[in-house]
């Protein structure tokens, strides 16, 4: 009986240690793109804003289904890994100091995914959030093996809708 108690105690310690290691180290090494889960849904609207340091935004929007498909494909194919809060602070500069992008993907099911804090100086970190309850993946991500190609996105939507400066 004493061995059984020690075995159970040891097993609990191993499980708790495994959970700790997963939550604090392994989770942040596994690529995960929360937008990829919505790749099969119908995108109905896309907005992107380039926020300039002088306070003037450059807005772009798109409603054409072919272009929306290309935009969704681009975002779905990004290789992202989640960042810890400490890493986010060291990788992204202060908003007041530079140009940064914010955007929104809107789907037919009234799901909205917000993409923000993409700095032109360091286009490898972005924030993903959503209005949907239970959205898995809210937080900061690092783009692996590439950078965010904001010129490609603005070229895509610039051909179809206005990219206007206010």
ROSE-4610 file (N, C-alpha, C; in Angstrom, 1 decimal, always signed):
// ROSE-4610
residu = [X/X/X/X/X/X/X/X/X/X/X/X/X/X/X/X/X/X/X/X/X/X/X/X/X/X/X/X/X/X/X/X/X/X/X/X/X/X/X/X/X/X/X/X/X/X/X/X/X/X/X/X/X/X/X/X/X/X/X/X/X/X/X/X/X/X/X/X/X/X/X/X/X/X/X/X/X/X/X/X/X/X/X/X/X/X/X/X/X/X/X/X/X/X/X/X/X/X/X/X/X/X/X/X/X/X/X/X/X/X/X/X/X/X/X/X/X/X/X/X/X/X/X/X/X/X/X/X/X/X/X/X/X/X/X/X/X/X/X/X/X/X/X/X/X/X/X/X/X/X/X/X/X/X/X/X/X/X/X/X/X/X/X/X/X/X/X/X/X/X/X/X/X/X/X/X/X/X/X/X/X/X/X/X/X/X/X/X/X/X/X/X/X/X/X/X/X/X/X/X/X/X/X/X/X/X/X/X/X/X/X/X/X/X/X/X/X/X/X/X/X/X/X/X/X/X/X/X/X/X/X/X/X/X/X/X/X/X/X/X/X/X/X/X/X/X/X/X/X/X/X/X/X/X/X/X/X/X/X/X/X/X/X/X/X/X/X/X/X/X/X/X/X/X/X/X/X/X/X/X/X/X/X/X/X/X/X/X/X/X/X/X/X/X/X/X/X/X/X/X/X/X/X/X/X/X/X/X/X/X/X/X/X/X/X/X/X/X/X/X/X/X/X/X/X/X/X/X/X/X/X/X/X/X/X/X/X/X/X/X/X/X/X/X/X/X/X/X/X/X/X/X/X/X/X/X/X/X/X/X/X/X/X/X/X/X/X/X/X/X/X/X/X/X/X/X/X/X/X/X/X/X/X/X/X/X/X/X/X/X/X/X/X/X/X/X/X/X/X/X/X/X/X/X/X/X/X/X/X/X/X/X/X/X/X/X/X/X/X/X/X/X/X/X/X/X/X/X/X/X/X/X/X/X/X/X/X/X/X/X/X/X/X/X/X/X/X/X/X/X/X/X/X/X/X/X/X/X/X/X/X/X/X/X/X/X/X/X/X/X/X/X/X/X/X/X/X/X/X/X/X/X/X/X/X/X/X/X/X/X/X/X/X/X/X/X/X/X]
num = [1/1/1/2/2/2/3/3/3/4/4/4/5/5/5/6/6/6/7/7/7/8/8/8/9/9/9/10/10/10/11/11/11/12/12/12/13/13/13/14/14/14/15/15/15/16/16/16/17/17/17/18/18/18/19/19/19/20/20/20/21/21/21/22/22/22/23/23/23/24/24/24/25/25/25/26/26/26/27/27/27/28/28/28/29/29/29/30/30/30/31/31/31/32/32/32/33/33/33/34/34/34/35/35/35/36/36/36/37/37/37/38/38/38/39/39/39/40/40/40/41/41/41/42/42/42/43/43/43/44/44/44/45/45/45/46/46/46/47/47/47/48/48/48/49/49/49/50/50/50/51/51/51/52/52/52/53/53/53/54/54/54/55/55/55/56/56/56/57/57/57/58/58/58/59/59/59/60/60/60/61/61/61/62/62/62/63/63/63/64/64/64/65/65/65/66/66/66/67/67/67/68/68/68/69/69/69/70/70/70/71/71/71/72/72/72/73/73/73/74/74/74/75/75/75/76/76/76/77/77/77/78/78/78/79/79/79/80/80/80/81/81/81/82/82/82/83/83/83/84/84/84/85/85/85/86/86/86/87/87/87/88/88/88/89/89/89/90/90/90/91/91/91/92/92/92/93/93/93/94/94/94/95/95/95/96/96/96/97/97/97/98/98/98/99/99/99/100/100/100/101/101/101/102/102/102/103/103/103/104/104/104/105/105/105/106/106/106/107/107/107/108/108/108/109/109/109/110/110/110/111/111/111/112/112/112/113/113/113/114/114/114/115/115/115/116/116/116/117/117/117/118/118/118/119/119/119/120/120/120/121/121/121/122/122/122/123/123/123/124/124/124/125/125/125/126/126/126/127/127/127/128/128/128/129/129/129/130/130/130/131/131/131/132/132/132/133/133/133/134/134/134/135/135/135/136/136/136/137/137/137/138/138/138/139/139/139/140/140/140/141/141/141/142/142/142/143/143/143/144/144/144/145/145/145/146/146/146/147/147/147/148/148/148/149/149/149/150/150/150/151/151/151/152/152/152/153/153/153/154/154/154/155/155/155/156/156/156/157/157/157/158/158/158/159/159/159/160/160/160/161/161/161/162/162/162/163/163/163/164/164/164/165/165/165/166/166/166]
x = [+0.8/+0.0/+0.9/+2.0/+2.9/+3.5/+3.8/+4.4/+3.4/+2.1/+1.1/+0.9/+1.0/+0.9/+2.1/+3.3/+4.5/+4.4/+3.9/+3.8/+2.8/+1.6/+0.6/+1.2/+1.9/+2.5/+3.5/+4.3/+5.3/+4.7/+3.6/+2.9/+2.3/+1.7/+1.2/+2.3/+3.4/+4.5/+4.9/+5.0/+5.4/+4.3/+3.1/+2.0/+2.0/+2.2/+2.3/+3.5/+4.6/+5.8/+5.7/+5.0/+4.7/+3.8/+2.8/+1.9/+2.7/+3.5/+4.3/+5.2/+5.9/+6.8/+6.1/+4.9/+4.1/+3.6/+3.0/+2.5/+3.5/+4.7/+5.7/+6.8/+7.0/+8.1/+7.6/+7.0/+6.7/+5.6/+4.6/+3.5/+4.1/+5.1/+5.6/+6.6/+6.8/+7.7/+6.8/+5.5/+4.7/+4.0/+4.2/+3.5/+2.0/+1.3/-0.1/-0.6/-1.5/-2.1/-3.6/-4.1/-5.6/-6.4/-5.9/-6.7/-6.9/-6.0/-6.1/-7.4/-7.8/-9.1/-10.3/-10.2/-11.3/-11.1/-10.1/-9.8/-10.9/-11.7/-12.8/-14.1/-14.1/-15.3/-15.2/-16.3/-16.4/-16.1/-15.0/-14.6/-15.4/-16.0/-16.9/-16.3/-15.3/-14.8/-13.4/-12.6/-11.2/-10.9/-10.4/-10.0/-8.6/-7.7/-6.4/-6.1/-5.4/-5.0/-3.6/-2.9/-1.5/-1.5/-1.1/-1.1/+0.3/+0.3/+1.6/+1.9/+3.3/+3.7/+3.1/+2.7/+2.1/+0.6/+0.1/-1.3/-2.3/-1.8/-2.6/-2.7/-3.9/-4.0/-4.1/-3.7/-3.9/-4.8/-6.0/-7.0/-7.1/-7.3/-7.6/-8.7/-9.5/-10.6/-10.9/-11.5/-11.8/-13.1/-13.9/-15.1/-15.2/-14.3/-14.4/-13.9/-14.7/-14.5/-13.2/-12.8/-11.5/-10.3/-10.3/-9.2/-9.3/-10.5/-10.7/-10.1/-10.3/-9.7/-8.2/-7.6/-6.1/-5.6/-6.4/-6.0/-6.1/-7.2/-7.4/-6.3/-6.0/-4.9/-3.6/-3.3/-2.0/-1.9/-3.0/-3.0/-3.0/-3.7/-3.7/-2.4/-1.6/-0.3/+0.8/+0.6/+1.7/+2.0/+3.3/+3.8/+4.0/+3.1/+3.1/+3.4/+4.2/+4.3/+3.9/+3.2/+2.8/+4.0/+3.8/+4.8/+4.4/+5.3/+5.0/+4.9/+4.3/+4.1/+5.5/+6.5/+7.8/+8.5/+8.3/+8.9/+8.3/+7.0/+6.2/+6.8/+7.1/+7.5/+8.9/+9.8/+11.1/+11.1/+10.1/+10.1/+9.3/+8.4/+7.6/+7.9/+8.2/+8.5/+7.3/+7.5/+6.4/+5.6/+4.2/+3.3/+3.6/+3.9/+4.1/+5.3/+6.2/+7.5/+7.5/+6.5/+6.6/+5.3/+5.4/+4.3/+3.9/+2.6/+2.1/+0.8/+0.5/-0.7/-1.7/-3.0/-4.1/-5.0/-5.7/-6.6/-7.7/-8.7/-9.8/-10.3/-10.5/-11.1/-12.5/-13.5/-14.9/-15.5/-16.0/-16.6/-18.1/-18.8/-20.2/-20.9/-20.3/-20.8/-20.7/-20.5/-20.3/-19.1/-18.2/-16.9/-16.0/-15.3/-14.4/-13.0/-12.0/-10.6/-9.8/-9.3/-8.5/-7.0/-6.3/-4.9/-4.3/-3.4/-2.9/-1.4/-0.9/+0.5/+1.5/+1.3/+2.3/+3.1/+4.3/+5.2/+6.0/+6.0/+6.8/+8.3/+8.8/+10.2/+10.5/+9.5/+9.7/+8.4/+8.2/+7.0/+7.0/+7.6/+7.6/+6.7/+6.2/+5.3/+4.0/+2.9/+1.6/+0.7/-0.4/-1.4/-2.7/-3.3/-4.5/-5.5/-6.7/-7.8/-9.1/-10.2/-11.5/-12.6/-13.8/-15.0/-15.7/-15.3/-16.0/-15.6/-16.7/-16.5/-15.8/-14.8/-14.1/-13.1/-12.7/-11.7/-10.3/-9.8/-8.5/-7.4/-6.6/-5.4/-5.3/-6.0/-5.9/-4.5/-3.7/-2.4/-1.4/-0.2/+0.9/+1.5/+1.9/+2.6/+3.8/+4.8/+6.0/+5.8/+6.1/+6.1/+7.4/+7.4/+8.6/+9.0/+10.2/+10.8/+10.4/+9.8/+9.4/+9.1/+8.6/+8.1/+6.7/+5.9/+4.6/+4.8/+4.2/+4.4/+3.2/+3.3/+2.2/+2.1/+3.2/+3.1/+2.3/+2.4/+1.6/+0.1/-0.2/-1.6/-2.2/-1.4/-1.9/-2.0/-1.1/-1.2/-2.5/-2.7/-3.9/-5.2/-5.4/-6.6/-6.6/-5.4/-5.4/-5.9/-5.9/-6.4/-7.9/-8.5/-9.9/-10.7/-10.3/-11.0/-10.0/-10.5/-9.6/-8.7/-7.5/-6.6/-6.5/-7.2/-7.4/-6.6/-6.2/-5.5/-6.5/-6.7/-7.7/-6.9]
y = [-1.2/+0.0/+1.3/+1.2/+2.3/+2.6/+1.6/+1.8/+2.4/+2.0/+2.6/+4.1/+4.5/+5.9/+6.7/+6.1/+6.8/+6.8/+5.8/+5.7/+6.8/+6.9/+7.9/+9.3/+9.5/+10.8/+11.2/+10.2/+10.4/+10.7/+10.0/+10.2/+11.6/+12.1/+13.4/+14.5/+14.2/+15.2/+15.2/+14.1/+14.0/+14.7/+14.5/+15.2/+16.7/+17.1/+18.6/+19.2/+18.5/+19.0/+19.1/+18.1/+18.0/+19.2/+19.5/+20.6/+21.9/+22.1/+23.3/+23.5/+22.4/+22.5/+22.8/+22.2/+22.4/+23.9/+24.4/+25.7/+26.8/+26.6/+27.6/+27.5/+26.4/+26.2/+25.6/+24.4/+23.7/+24.4/+25.0/+25.7/+26.8/+27.4/+28.6/+28.2/+26.9/+26.4/+25.8/+25.5/+24.8/+25.9/+25.8/+26.8/+26.6/+27.8/+27.8/+29.1/+28.9/+30.1/+30.0/+30.9/+30.8/+31.2/+31.9/+32.4/+31.2/+30.2/+29.0/+28.3/+28.3/+27.6/+28.2/+29.4/+30.1/+30.2/+29.5/+29.5/+29.0/+28.1/+27.5/+28.3/+29.3/+30.1/+31.3/+31.9/+33.0/+34.3/+34.9/+36.2/+37.2/+38.2/+39.2/+40.6/+40.8/+42.2/+42.2/+43.1/+43.2/+44.7/+45.2/+46.5/+46.5/+47.4/+47.6/+49.1/+49.5/+50.9/+51.0/+51.8/+52.1/+53.4/+53.3/+54.4/+55.1/+56.3/+57.0/+57.7/+58.0/+58.7/+60.1/+60.7/+62.1/+62.0/+60.8/+60.7/+60.5/+60.6/+60.4/+59.0/+58.4/+57.0/+56.9/+55.8/+55.4/+54.1/+54.2/+53.1/+52.4/+51.1/+50.2/+49.3/+49.0/+48.0/+47.3/+46.1/+45.2/+44.5/+44.3/+43.5/+42.5/+42.5/+41.6/+40.2/+39.2/+37.8/+37.2/+37.5/+36.9/+37.5/+38.7/+39.4/+39.0/+38.9/+38.5/+37.1/+36.2/+34.9/+34.9/+35.8/+35.9/+36.4/+37.4/+38.0/+36.9/+36.2/+35.1/+34.0/+33.7/+32.7/+33.2/+34.4/+35.0/+34.9/+35.3/+35.3/+33.9/+33.0/+31.6/+30.9/+31.3/+30.6/+31.2/+32.2/+32.7/+31.7/+31.4/+30.5/+31.3/+31.1/+31.9/+31.0/+31.5/+30.9/+31.9/+31.4/+32.3/+32.9/+34.1/+34.8/+34.9/+34.8/+35.1/+36.6/+37.0/+38.5/+39.2/+38.6/+39.2/+39.3/+38.3/+38.4/+39.4/+39.6/+40.6/+42.0/+42.3/+43.6/+43.9/+42.9/+43.1/+43.2/+42.5/+42.5/+43.6/+44.2/+45.2/+46.6/+47.5/+48.9/+49.6/+50.8/+51.6/+52.2/+52.1/+52.6/+54.1/+54.9/+56.3/+56.6/+55.7/+55.9/+55.6/+54.9/+54.4/+54.1/+53.8/+53.4/+52.0/+51.7/+50.4/+50.2/+48.9/+48.5/+47.8/+48.1/+47.4/+46.9/+45.8/+45.3/+44.5/+44.1/+43.3/+42.4/+41.2/+40.2/+40.0/+40.1/+39.9/+38.7/+37.7/+36.6/+36.6/+35.8/+35.7/+35.4/+34.6/+34.2/+35.3/+36.5/+37.7/+37.5/+36.7/+36.6/+37.7/+38.4/+39.4/+39.0/+39.0/+38.7/+40.0/+40.5/+41.7/+41.4/+42.1/+41.9/+43.3/+43.4/+44.7/+44.7/+45.8/+46.0/+45.4/+45.5/+45.1/+46.4/+46.5/+47.7/+47.5/+48.6/+48.6/+48.4/+48.9/+48.7/+47.2/+46.5/+45.1/+44.3/+44.0/+43.3/+41.8/+41.4/+39.9/+39.6/+40.6/+40.4/+41.0/+40.3/+40.8/+40.3/+41.1/+40.7/+40.2/+39.1/+38.5/+38.4/+38.9/+38.9/+38.7/+38.5/+38.3/+38.7/+38.9/+39.2/+38.0/+36.8/+35.6/+35.0/+34.6/+33.9/+32.6/+32.3/+31.0/+31.0/+32.2/+32.2/+31.7/+30.7/+30.1/+30.8/+31.5/+32.1/+33.6/+34.2/+35.6/+35.8/+36.8/+37.1/+37.5/+37.7/+38.1/+36.9/+37.0/+36.0/+36.5/+35.6/+36.0/+35.2/+35.9/+35.3/+34.6/+33.3/+32.5/+32.4/+32.5/+32.3/+33.4/+34.5/+35.6/+36.8/+37.8/+39.0/+39.3/+40.1/+40.5/+41.4/+40.9/+41.7/+42.6/+43.8/+44.8/+45.4/+45.4/+46.0/+45.1/+43.7/+42.8/+43.0/+43.1/+43.3/+44.6/+45.7/+47.0/+46.9/+46.2/+46.1/+45.3/+44.2/+43.4/+44.3/+44.9/+45.7/+47.0/+47.5/+48.8/+48.7/+47.5/+47.4/+47.3/+46.9/+46.7/+47.8/+48.3/+49.3/+50.5/+51.5/+52.7/+52.5/+52.9/+53.1/+54.6/+55.0/+56.5/+57.0/+58.2/+58.9/+60.0/+59.9/+60.9/+62.0]
z = [+0.0/+0.0/+0.0/+0.7/+0.8/-0.6/-1.3/-2.6/-3.6/-3.5/-4.3/-4.0/-2.8/-2.5/-3.1/-3.0/-3.5/-5.1/-5.6/-7.1/-7.6/-6.9/-7.2/-7.0/-5.9/-5.7/-6.7/-7.1/-8.2/-9.5/-9.8/-11.1/-11.1/-10.0/-9.9/-10.1/-9.6/-9.8/-11.2/-11.9/-13.3/-14.2/-13.9/-14.6/-14.4/-13.2/-13.0/-13.6/-13.6/-14.2/-15.7/-16.3/-17.7/-18.1/-17.4/-17.7/-17.6/-16.6/-16.5/-17.7/-18.0/-19.2/-20.5/-20.7/-21.9/-21.9/-20.8/-20.8/-20.9/-20.4/-20.4/-21.4/-22.0/-23.0/-24.3/-24.3/-25.5/-26.3/-25.7/-26.4/-27.2/-26.8/-27.5/-28.6/-28.8/-29.9/-31.0/-30.8/-31.8/-32.7/-34.0/-34.9/-34.8/-34.8/-34.7/-35.3/-36.3/-37.0/-36.8/-35.9/-35.6/-36.8/-37.8/-38.9/-39.9/-39.8/-40.7/-40.5/-39.2/-38.9/-39.6/-40.0/-40.7/-42.2/-42.7/-44.2/-45.0/-44.5/-45.3/-45.2/-44.4/-44.3/-45.3/-45.6/-46.6/-46.0/-46.5/-46.1/-46.8/-46.2/-46.8/-46.8/-46.0/-45.9/-45.3/-45.8/-45.3/-45.2/-44.1/-43.9/-43.4/-43.9/-43.3/-43.3/-42.2/-42.0/-41.7/-42.4/-42.1/-41.3/-40.0/-39.1/-39.1/-39.7/-39.9/-38.6/-38.3/-37.1/-36.9/-38.0/-37.9/-37.6/-37.4/-37.0/-38.2/-39.4/-40.6/-41.0/-41.1/-41.5/-43.0/-43.6/-45.0/-44.9/-45.4/-45.3/-46.6/-46.5/-47.6/-47.2/-48.2/-47.9/-49.2/-49.0/-50.1/-49.9/-50.9/-50.8/-51.9/-52.9/-54.0/-53.6/-53.9/-53.4/-53.8/-55.1/-55.6/-54.8/-54.6/-53.8/-52.3/-51.8/-50.4/-50.2/-51.2/-51.2/-51.1/-51.9/-51.9/-50.6/-50.0/-48.7/-47.6/-47.6/-46.6/-46.8/-48.0/-48.3/-47.7/-48.0/-47.5/-45.9/-45.3/-43.8/-43.3/-43.9/-43.5/-43.7/-44.6/-44.9/-44.1/-43.3/-42.5/-41.4/-41.2/-40.2/-38.9/-37.9/-36.7/-35.5/-34.6/-33.3/-32.2/-31.2/-30.1/-29.3/-28.8/-28.0/-26.6/-25.7/-24.3/-24.2/-23.1/-22.9/-22.8/-22.2/-22.0/-23.4/-24.3/-25.6/-26.4/-26.3/-27.1/-26.7/-25.5/-25.1/-25.7/-25.9/-26.4/-27.9/-28.6/-30.0/-30.7/-30.1/-30.7/-30.1/-31.0/-30.5/-30.0/-29.5/-28.9/-30.1/-30.0/-31.0/-31.4/-30.5/-30.8/-31.7/-31.8/-32.5/-34.0/-34.5/-35.9/-36.5/-37.8/-38.6/-38.3/-38.0/-37.8/-38.5/-38.7/-39.4/-38.5/-38.8/-38.1/-39.2/-39.0/-40.0/-39.4/-40.2/-39.7/-40.9/-40.6/-41.5/-41.0/-41.8/-41.4/-42.2/-41.6/-42.2/-42.2/-43.0/-43.1/-41.8/-41.0/-39.7/-38.6/-39.0/-38.2/-37.3/-37.7/-37.0/-37.5/-36.6/-37.0/-36.3/-37.1/-36.6/-36.8/-35.7/-35.7/-35.8/-36.6/-36.8/-36.5/-35.6/-35.3/-34.8/-34.5/-34.0/-34.9/-36.3/-37.2/-37.6/-37.0/-37.2/-38.5/-39.2/-40.5/-40.2/-39.1/-38.7/-38.4/-37.8/-37.5/-37.8/-39.1/-39.6/-39.3/-38.2/-37.9/-36.7/-36.0/-34.8/-35.1/-34.7/-34.9/-33.8/-33.6/-32.6/-33.3/-32.9/-33.4/-32.3/-32.6/-31.6/-32.4/-31.6/-32.3/-31.4/-32.0/-31.2/-30.8/-31.4/-31.2/-29.8/-29.1/-27.8/-28.0/-27.2/-27.3/-28.4/-29.0/-30.0/-29.4/-30.0/-29.6/-30.4/-29.7/-30.4/-30.2/-29.2/-29.0/-28.4/-29.0/-28.5/-29.5/-29.1/-30.0/-30.7/-31.9/-32.7/-33.4/-33.6/-34.4/-35.7/-36.8/-38.1/-38.3/-38.6/-38.8/-40.2/-40.5/-41.9/-42.9/-42.5/-43.4/-42.6/-43.3/-42.7/-43.3/-42.6/-43.2/-44.4/-45.5/-46.8/-46.9/-46.3/-46.3/-47.7/-48.5/-49.9/-50.7/-50.6/-51.3/-51.0/-49.7/-49.3/-49.9/-49.8/-50.3/-51.8/-52.5/-53.9/-54.3/-53.6/-53.8/-53.7/-52.6/-52.4/-53.1/-53.5/-54.2/-55.6/-56.2/-57.5/-57.6/-56.4/-56.4/-55.8/-54.7/-53.9/-53.7/-53.2/-53.0/-51.8/-51.9/-50.8/-50.6/-49.6/-49.4/-48.2/-48.4/-47.3/-46.7/-45.4/-44.8/-44.3]
